Amino acid sequence: MDNMTIIAVVSIITAGLTIALGSIGPALGEGRAVSTALSSLAQQPDASATITRTLFVGLAMIESIAIYCFVVSMILIFANPFWNHAITVVTKAAGK
Amino acid sequence: MHLSPDQLIFWQHGFFKLNGTIVFTWGLMLVLGVGSKLVTRQLSTELTRSRWQNLLEIVVTGIEKQIAEVGLKNAEKYIGFLGTLFLFVALAALGTVIPGYEPPTGSLSTTAALALCVFLAVPLFGIEEQGLGGYLKSYIEPTVIMLPFNLISELSRTLALAVRLFGNMMSGAMIIAILLTITPFIFPIVMTALGLLTGMVQAYIFSILAAVYIAAATRTRKPKPALAVKT
């Protein structure tokens, strides 16, 4: 297997694994956060504005982790510097 | 299918490129600025007021209430900055209903610029509120050993602000673009609605986090009881 094939195979597999494994943690964390928020809403309904706002802020922070993994996998697929470098090397060699 | 509006070039002359991010940001600035100017031309304090003035009053008082709930004492000082952040990001997300429009916050340049504004605003507000010495002392707040961690946390939360907003906007746009090539009939509209919802939530999150950072930098430190007795 030449360099280009190795780079392509590893990038594709890593992109898939990144987003797959990277979504597990945030999903579990968000489930726990929402369940705790629901139980505290049931205990104190008059604090619902504060609880809801804090819940949304907390969910956004947890979601960021999944977003980081998504950005990495998008970079690997669409803006991969190693792939671009390999492409330029191959086109230069073919052009000569 | 491109990653961000940066790759949508409208006009190019040598080094200067007029890409989609710049054009859509200018469009948003035009709508916000001219719209607000037109609405606030004849403000009335009577019982009858135009519906646009009502709308703007709802928005402004809502933002002011949220800022006060976060813990910032006089909200009028900060509502210019925080309100603008919220309105810009929210309008950038809402504009997706217009065909051909791509949110400029889907480009890392825009979100990095907004995060840099917050990064600069937090020390400015902190120094304005507590003086240079008081603000710098907050970096060695629990113990002196925490100094590098406080500095790193400043940088990392700025980066997190930028990447969070960029990731949410870019992923929404990319999902819609991918779905348009697979099932172009009804499903992309559902995903666009979801993108609108996440856009509004992210606008709220961005401005609330900026308010929390500013509140953390400007809150007055209570003197310890032993010191108070000594003076």
Boltz contact constraints between the chains, C-beta under 6 A:
constraints:
  - contact:
      token1: [A, 57]
      token2: [B, 208]
      max_distance: 6.0
  - contact:
      token1: [A, 60]
      token2: [B, 205]
      max_distance: 6.0
  - contact:
      token1: [A, 64]
      token2: [B, 160]
      max_distance: 6.0
  - contact:
      token1: [A, 64]
      token2: [B, 164]
      max_distance: 6.0
  - contact:
      token1: [A, 67]
      token2: [B, 164]
      max_distance: 6.0
  - contact:
      token1: [A, 67]
      token2: [B, 167]
      max_distance: 6.0
  - contact:
      token1: [A, 70]
      token2: [B, 167]
      max_distance: 6.0
  - contact:
      token1: [A, 70]
      token2: [B, 171]
      max_distance: 6.0
  - contact:
      token1: [A, 71]
      token2: [B, 167]
      max_distance: 6.0
  - contact:
      token1: [A, 78]
      token2: [B, 3]
      max_distance: 6.0
  - contact:
      token1: [A, 79]
      token2: [B, 3]
      max_distance: 6.0
